[in-house]
Amino acid sequence: MTWMTHTVTNQAPPLAGYNLYAADPALREAVRRNGAAWAEAQLTAHGAELGTAESFDRGRLANVHPPELRAFDSRGFRRDQVEFHPAWHALMEEIARRGLHTGPWAQPRAGAHVARAAGFILQTQVEAGSLCPTTMTYGAIPAMARDPLLAGDWLPTLLRPEYDSRDLPLRQKRGGLIGMGMTEKQGGSDLRSNTTRAGPDGAGGYRLTGHKWFFSAPQCDGHLVLAQARGGPSCFFVPRWAPDGSRNAVLIQRLKDKLGNRSNASAEVEFQGAWASLLGEEGRGIPTILEMGAYTRLDCMLGTTGLMRQALSQAVHHARHRWAFGAALIDQPLMRSVLADMALEVEASIALALRLARAFDAQQDEAQGLLRRLLTPAAKYWACKRGPMLAAEAMEVLGGNGYVEDDALARIYREMPVNSIWEGSGNVMCLDVLRALSKAPRSVDVLVAELAPALGGNPAYDRHVRELEDTLRSPDPAPAESRRITRDIVLAMQAALLLRDGPDPVAQAFCAARLGCGTSGFGALAPNTDFDTLLGRALQINEGAAGMPTALS
């Protein structure tokens, strides 16, 4: 007698072979209404490339085989090199080709930051660690552009849509990347307590001595570093190769063994007289860093949104194919409520992310600048708090399958906290929101004007906006209230965007579920919610005869 012991039934097929952009109506709609419809053909092509099984496997391999430090060669000479799996290099080549590192600066046009934001959300769904050097390069370009030497010698190479992994001086390379080194052991977010010292070298440059606790992407061609000069905390540009052609004295002590973000190299380094050039003025380093932080904080919000988008896709796909208690999970009433609630969160996050990116496109508009200054830390805070909760819920949809490392959700879950921690933790973001309000009181008027067109669309929204305006116009809100205030600002913006531009069932469900009802968990939607609309928009793919997704055109 032959016994069959491994017949596989009732398992969802892998989610691959579909178009990430075409499957996401919320993202497509947000791209169009925020001025980047011209990029849709390109985004559709990228969505198809990213949705292949081969693409997802590159993301997996880059994390299964993390970077390794080669501090010395066989003869004891310092190398200070980081070696990556070929999958990492393939991911970086795609990122550069798609212009995610410098595209809006290389080819500025209306909607360029919106188009990049959409591309960033798509790319994150495949692999997030490779976007660390991507976003640091994106954030560094505006500051570097104001320095005549860097603008002339570095920007032409950095702005090319090419990735060059060779460890050579930049002038010998086809493309380049920029990293950052701000964090020290004793300070964390308190940058003024940094102890790394910088002194003039007598020839127009500086020499740095000190230690950085987190030095992001040490393989990059140059880094922006904060150090104490005679005039106070100052920003310096530290190239990997010194002007005389020697390897700069930035010594990698170790690579961090992190919870997530494992494909990306984060290091501890020591500067032993490392050559540097001053970026800006002495004593003005922190304002320079904060300007870059606006761009990198935007990307923290975009990255978390992309991770949530893929977590939702995995959960919905599984629920469509998995049966329990006589019905597909997607048809079970409580599961429908959970998935629809997750879909609401993703739609709202996408709407806010691309609206915020549009404010970055309007660099010369004062009102948009105030909105950008206020909403960037607020959006980063709220999205990064909601992301881990949504990822955990998605894992629960898959049950044990979601908890093992073979599945994408385990990596997504481990990846989520980094965007909340990096570029300022939650408390730092919320205090920054209060700082933005206190330094520019007109921000309240700009925010209220942004919210006003949606008034009358939902009673809970109208009440929320009135209470929020009363709070924001009251004198000196207490720092202890800053998390509540920040949350309420974001919820008001998300509701306004959905009421103005989203499908009415989505907007009404969001207002009912988020405004005045608590937002602690998922799955408590009202019985009259239009579940069919929410779930129909959650993942729009065609299913082949074997249950495999096929790319939408």
C-alpha positions in Angstrom: 0.0 0.0 0.0 1.3 3.5 -0.9 0.7 6.2 1.7 0.6 9.8 0.5 2.1 12.1 3.3 2.7 15.4 1.5 -0.2 16.3 -0.6 -0.5 20.1 -0.4 -4.0 21.5 -0.4 -5.7 24.7 0.7 -2.5 26.8 0.5 -2.4 30.2 -1.3 0.0 30.3 -4.3 2.9 32.8 -4.1 1.9 36.4 -4.8 4.1 37.2 -7.8 3.7 37.9 -11.5 1.5 40.9 -11.1 1.8 44.6 -11.7 2.3 46.5 -8.4 1.1 49.8 -9.8 -1.8 48.5 -11.8 -3.1 46.5 -8.8 -3.2 49.7 -6.6 -6.1 52.0 -7.6 -5.4 54.3 -4.6 -1.9 54.9 -5.7 -2.9 55.4 -9.3 -5.6 58.0 -8.3 -3.2 59.8 -6.0 -0.5 60.1 -8.7 -3.1 61.7 -11.1 -4.6 64.2 -8.7 -1.2 65.3 -7.4 0.2 66.3 -10.8 2.2 63.3 -11.9 -0.1 61.7 -14.5 2.7 62.2 -17.0 4.7 59.4 -15.1 2.0 56.7 -15.3 3.4 54.8 -18.3 6.8 54.7 -16.5 5.3 53.7 -13.2 3.2 51.0 -14.9 6.3 49.6 -16.5 8.2 49.6 -13.1 5.2 48.0 -11.4 5.4 45.1 -13.9 9.1 44.7 -13.4 8.9 44.8 -9.6 6.0 42.4 -9.4 7.9 39.4 -11.0 8.9 36.4 -9.0 12.5 37.1 -9.9 12.2 40.6 -8.4 10.8 39.4 -5.1 13.5 36.8 -4.9 16.2 39.5 -5.3 14.7 41.2 -2.2 14.8 37.9 -0.3 18.4 37.0 -1.2 19.7 40.5 -0.3 18.4 39.9 3.2 19.3 36.2 3.5 22.9 37.2 2.6 23.6 40.4 4.5 26.6 42.5 3.9 30.0 41.5 5.4 32.8 43.7 6.6 36.3 43.2 5.3 38.3 45.4 7.6 41.7 44.1 6.7 43.4 42.2 3.9 45.4 39.0 4.3 48.6 41.1 5.0 47.0 43.2 7.7 46.5 46.4 5.7 43.2 48.2 6.2 40.5 47.7 3.6 37.4 49.0 5.3 35.2 47.5 2.6 31.7 46.1 2.8 30.9 43.2 0.5 27.3 42.6 -0.7 25.5 39.8 -2.3 24.9 40.2 -6.1 21.1 40.7 -5.3 21.9 43.9 -3.5 23.8 45.3 -6.5 21.0 44.3 -8.8 18.5 46.1 -6.6 20.7 49.3 -6.5 21.0 49.2 -10.3 17.2 49.2 -10.6 16.9 52.0 -8.1 19.4 54.2 -9.9 17.9 53.5 -13.3 14.5 54.5 -12.0 15.9 57.7 -10.6 14.8 57.1 -7.0 18.0 58.5 -5.6 18.2 61.8 -7.5 15.5 61.9 -10.2 13.7 65.1 -9.1 17.0 67.0 -9.0 18.3 65.5 -12.3 15.1 66.2 -14.2 13.0 68.8 -12.3 9.5 69.2 -13.5 6.0 69.6 -12.0 5.1 66.5 -10.2 8.6 65.1 -10.1 8.6 64.5 -6.3 5.2 62.9 -6.6 6.3 60.5 -9.3 9.4 59.6 -7.3 7.2 59.1 -4.2 5.0 56.6 -6.0 8.1 54.8 -7.4 9.5 54.7 -3.9 6.3 53.1 -2.5 6.5 50.5 -5.3 10.2 49.7 -4.7 9.8 49.3 -1.0 7.4 46.5 -1.5 10.2 44.4 -3.0 13.1 45.4 -0.6 13.4 48.2 1.8 17.1 48.2 3.0 18.4 49.3 -0.4 16.4 52.4 0.0 18.6 53.7 2.9 21.5 55.0 0.7 18.8 56.0 -1.9 17.0 58.3 0.5 20.2 59.8 2.0 21.4 60.7 -1.5 18.1 62.2 -2.3 18.2 64.3 0.9 21.8 65.4 0.5 21.6 66.9 -3.0 19.9 70.2 -2.0 22.6 71.0 0.6 25.5 69.9 -1.7 24.1 72.0 -4.5 24.7 75.2 -2.5 28.4 74.4 -2.2 30.2 75.5 -5.5 33.0 72.9 -5.2 30.6 69.9 -4.5 28.1 71.2 -7.1 30.8 71.2 -9.7 32.8 68.1 -8.8 30.2 65.7 -7.4 26.6 66.5 -8.6 27.1 65.6 -12.3 28.0 62.1 -11.3 25.5 61.8 -8.5 22.7 62.9 -10.8 23.3 60.2 -13.3 20.8 57.3 -13.3 23.6 54.8 -12.8 24.9 52.6 -10.0 28.6 51.9 -9.8 29.6 49.5 -6.9 33.4 49.9 -7.5 35.4 51.3 -4.6 37.1 54.1 -6.4 37.3 57.9 -6.2 34.1 59.4 -7.6 35.8 61.0 -10.6 36.5 57.4 -11.9 32.9 56.2 -11.5 29.7 56.3 -13.5 27.5 57.0 -10.6 27.6 57.6 -6.8 25.8 57.6 -3.5 25.8 59.6 -0.3 25.4 58.4 3.3 25.2 60.2 6.6 26.9 60.0 10.0 25.2 61.9 12.8 24.5 59.6 15.7 26.9 59.2 18.6 26.8 56.9 21.7 26.1 59.6 24.2 23.6 61.7 22.2 21.2 59.9 19.9 18.8 62.6 18.7 20.5 65.2 20.9 22.9 66.3 18.1 24.3 69.2 20.1 25.9 66.8 22.5 28.1 65.3 19.7 31.8 65.0 20.6 33.4 64.4 17.2 35.8 67.3 16.7 36.8 69.1 13.5 39.8 71.4 13.1 41.2 73.3 10.1 44.0 71.5 8.3 45.7 74.7 7.1 45.0 74.0 3.5 41.3 74.9 3.3 39.9 71.6 4.6 39.3 70.1 8.0 40.4 67.0 9.9 37.9 65.0 11.9 38.5 63.0 15.1 35.8 61.0 16.8 33.4 58.1 16.7 30.0 57.6 15.2 27.6 55.0 16.7 25.5 54.7 13.6 27.2 55.5 10.2 24.7 54.7 7.5 25.8 52.9 4.4 29.6 53.1 4.9 30.2 51.9 1.3 28.9 55.2 -0.1 31.2 57.6 -1.9 30.8 60.4 0.6 29.0 61.1 3.9 27.5 64.2 5.5 28.8 64.3 9.1 28.1 66.5 12.1 31.1 67.5 14.2 32.0 70.2 16.7 34.1 73.0 15.1 35.3 76.3 16.7 31.9 77.9 15.8 29.8 75.0 17.2 28.1 72.0 15.6 28.9 72.1 11.9 28.1 69.9 8.9 31.0 68.4 7.0 31.3 66.5 3.7 33.6 63.4 4.2 34.5 61.6 1.0 35.5 58.0 1.0 38.6 58.9 -0.9 40.6 62.0 0.2 41.6 64.6 -2.4 45.2 63.3 -2.6 43.9 60.0 -3.8 44.3 58.1 -0.5 41.6 56.2 1.3 40.2 58.6 3.8 40.8 57.8 7.5 37.2 56.6 8.2 37.8 53.3 9.9 34.9 50.8 10.1 34.8 49.2 13.5 31.9 46.8 13.0 28.6 46.4 11.2 25.5 46.6 13.3 23.5 43.3 13.8 20.0 44.8 13.4 16.5 43.5 14.0 15.6 44.3 10.4 17.0 46.3 7.5 19.4 43.5 7.2 20.4 43.9 3.6 21.7 47.4 4.4 25.0 48.1 6.0 25.0 50.2 9.2 28.3 50.7 10.8 30.3 52.1 13.7 33.2 54.1 12.5 36.1 56.1 13.9 37.6 59.2 12.3 41.3 59.3 12.8 42.1 62.6 11.2 39.7 62.0 8.3 39.7 64.8 5.7 36.5 66.8 5.4 35.2 70.0 3.8 32.8 72.3 5.6 29.3 72.4 4.2 27.7 75.7 5.0 28.9 77.8 7.9 30.5 76.8 11.2 27.9 76.5 13.9 25.1 76.0 11.3 25.3 72.3 11.0 22.1 71.4 12.7 19.9 73.6 10.5 21.7 72.0 7.5 20.9 68.5 8.9 17.3 69.5 9.6 16.8 70.6 5.9 18.1 67.2 4.8 15.9 65.6 7.4 12.8 66.9 5.7 13.5 64.8 2.7 14.6 61.7 4.6 11.6 61.9 6.9 9.3 62.1 3.9 11.0 58.8 2.7 10.4 57.2 6.2 6.7 57.9 5.6 6.8 56.6 2.0 8.8 53.5 3.0 6.3 52.6 5.8 3.4 53.2 3.4 5.0 50.8 0.9 5.6 48.1 3.5 1.9 48.5 4.6 0.8 48.2 1.0 2.6 44.9 0.5 1.5 43.5 3.9 -2.1 44.2 2.9 -1.6 42.6 -0.5 -0.2 39.5 1.0 -3.0 39.3 3.5 -5.8 39.8 0.9 -4.2 37.4 -1.5 -4.0 34.7 1.2 -7.6 35.3 2.3 -8.8 34.9 -1.3 -7.3 31.4 -1.6 -7.4 30.0 1.9 -10.6 28.2 3.1 -11.7 27.6 6.7 -15.0 26.5 8.2 -16.6 26.0 4.8 -15.8 29.3 3.1 -12.9 31.4 1.8 -11.4 33.6 4.5 -12.2 36.6 2.4 -15.9 35.8 2.7 -15.8 35.3 6.5 -17.6 38.4 8.1 -15.0 39.2 10.7 -12.0 38.6 8.4 -13.7 41.0 5.9 -13.9 43.6 8.6 -10.2 43.2 9.5 -9.0 43.3 5.9 -11.2 46.2 5.0 -10.0 48.2 8.0 -6.4 47.5 6.9 -7.3 48.6 3.4 -8.6 51.9 4.9 -5.3 52.5 6.6 -3.3 51.9 3.4 -5.6 54.1 1.3 -5.3 57.0 3.8 -1.6 56.6 4.1 -1.1 56.7 0.3 -3.4 59.7 -0.1 -1.4 61.7 2.5 2.0 60.5 1.3 1.5 61.8 -2.3 -0.2 65.0 -1.1 2.9 65.6 1.0 5.1 64.9 -1.9 3.2 67.5 -3.9 4.2 70.1 -1.3 7.8 69.2 -1.9 7.2 69.9 -5.6 6.1 73.5 -4.7 9.4 74.7 -3.4 8.7 78.4 -4.0 5.2 78.4 -2.6 5.2 79.8 1.0 1.9 78.2 2.0 3.1 74.8 0.7 6.3 75.3 2.5 4.5 75.8 5.8 2.3 72.8 5.1 5.4 70.7 4.3 7.2 71.8 7.5 4.2 70.9 9.6 3.0 67.7 7.9 6.4 66.0 7.3 7.1 65.1 11.0 3.4 64.5 11.7 3.0 62.1 8.8 6.2 60.2 9.7 5.1 59.8 13.2 1.6 58.5 12.5 2.4 56.2 9.6 5.4 54.7 11.4 3.2 54.0 14.5 0.4 52.4 12.4 2.8 50.3 10.3 3.9 47.7 12.8 0.3 47.2 14.0 -0.9 46.6 10.4 2.1 44.3 9.7 1.3 42.2 12.8 -2.4 42.0 11.8 -1.4 40.8 8.3 0.9 38.1 9.8 -2.1 36.9 11.8 -4.2 36.6 8.7 -1.6 34.1 7.3 -1.3 32.4 10.7 1.9 30.3 11.1 2.8 30.8 7.4 3.2 34.5 8.1 5.4 34.0 11.1 8.2 32.0 9.4 11.1 33.5 7.6 10.1 31.9 4.3 7.3 34.4 4.0 7.7 38.1 3.1 5.6 39.2 6.1 8.2 38.2 8.6 10.7 40.5 6.9 8.2 43.3 6.6 7.4 43.1 10.3 11.0 43.3 11.3 11.6 46.2 8.9 8.8 48.3 10.2 10.4 49.9 13.3 13.4 51.3 11.6 11.4 54.1 9.9 10.0 55.1 13.3 13.5 55.2 14.9 15.5 56.6 12.1 15.6 60.4 11.5 14.0 61.1 14.8 11.8 58.9 17.0 8.1 59.4 17.7 8.6 61.9 20.5 11.1 63.9 18.5 8.6 64.1 15.6 5.7 65.2 17.8 7.8 67.9 19.6 8.9 69.0 16.1 5.2 69.5 15.2 4.8 71.8 18.1 8.0 73.7 17.1 6.6 74.2 13.6 3.4 75.6 15.0 5.1 77.9 17.5 7.7 79.2 15.0 5.1 79.8 12.2 1.7 80.4 13.7 0.3 81.0 10.1 0.8 77.2 9.7 -2.6 76.8 11.4 -4.3 79.0 8.8 -2.7 77.1 6.0 -3.7 73.7 7.5 -7.3 74.9 8.2 -7.6 76.2 4.6 -6.4 72.7 3.4 -9.1 71.0 5.5 -12.0 73.5 4.7 -13.0 72.1 1.3 -14.0 68.8 2.8 -16.3 70.3 5.5 -19.9 69.2 5.1 -18.9 65.8 3.8 -19.2 64.0 7.2 -20.4 65.2 10.6 -17.6 63.4 12.5 -15.1 65.1 10.3 -16.7 68.6 10.8 -16.6 68.0 14.6 -13.0 66.8 14.5 -11.8 69.8 12.5 -13.5 72.3 14.8 -12.0 70.7 17.9 -8.6 70.5 16.2 -8.6 74.2 15.3 -9.6 75.1 18.8 -6.6 73.2 20.1 -4.2 74.6 17.6 -5.3 78.2 18.2 -5.0 77.8 22.0 -1.8 79.3 23.5 1.2 77.1 24.2 -0.1 73.5 24.0 1.7 71.3 26.5 4.5 69.0 25.2 2.8 66.1 26.8 -0.2 66.7 24.5 1.9 66.6 21.3 1.2 63.0 20.4 -2.5 63.5 20.5 -2.2 66.8 18.6 0.0 65.2 16.0 -2.4 62.2 15.6 -5.4 64.5 15.2 -3.6 66.6 12.5 -2.8 63.5 10.5 -6.3 62.0 10.8 -7.8 65.3 9.8 -5.6 65.5 6.7 -6.3 61.9 5.7 -10.0 62.3 6.1 -10.0 65.5 4.2 -8.2 64.0 1.3 -10.5 61.0 1.1 -13.6 63.1 1.4 -12.4 65.4 -1.4 -10.9 63.0 -3.8 -11.6 59.4 -2.7 -14.5 57.1 -3.3 -17.3 58.1 -1.0 -17.6 54.6 0.6 -13.9 54.8 1.5 -14.1 58.3 2.9 -17.2 57.6 5.0 -15.8 54.4 6.4 -12.6 56.1 7.4 -14.4 58.9 9.2 -16.6 56.5 11.0 -13.7 54.3 12.0 -11.0 56.9 12.9 -12.6 60.1 14.0 -13.6 60.1 17.7 -13.8 56.3 17.8 -10.3 55.4 18.8 -7.7 53.9 16.4 -6.1 51.2 18.6 -6.8 48.1 16.5 -8.2 46.8 13.2 -11.5 45.0 12.5 -14.2 47.0 14.3 -15.8 48.6 11.3 -19.6 49.4 11.4 -21.9 46.8 9.9 -23.1 49.3 7.2 -19.5 49.6 5.8 -19.3 49.0 2.1 -16.9 46.1 2.4 -17.2 45.1 -1.2 -15.8 48.4 -2.4 -13.0 48.5 0.2 -11.9 44.9 -0.5 -12.3 45.3 -4.2 -9.8 48.1 -4.2 -7.4 46.4 -1.9 -5.7 44.3 -4.6 -6.9 44.5 -8.2 -5.3 41.6 -9.9 -6.6 39.0 -12.4 -6.4 35.4 -11.2 -5.2 32.8 -13.7 -6.7 29.3 -14.0 -4.4 27.9 -11.3 -5.1 30.7 -8.9 -1.8 32.6 -9.8 -2.0 36.3 -10.2 -1.4 37.7 -13.7 -0.2 41.2 -14.5 -2.8 43.8 -15.2 -2.0 46.1 -18.2 
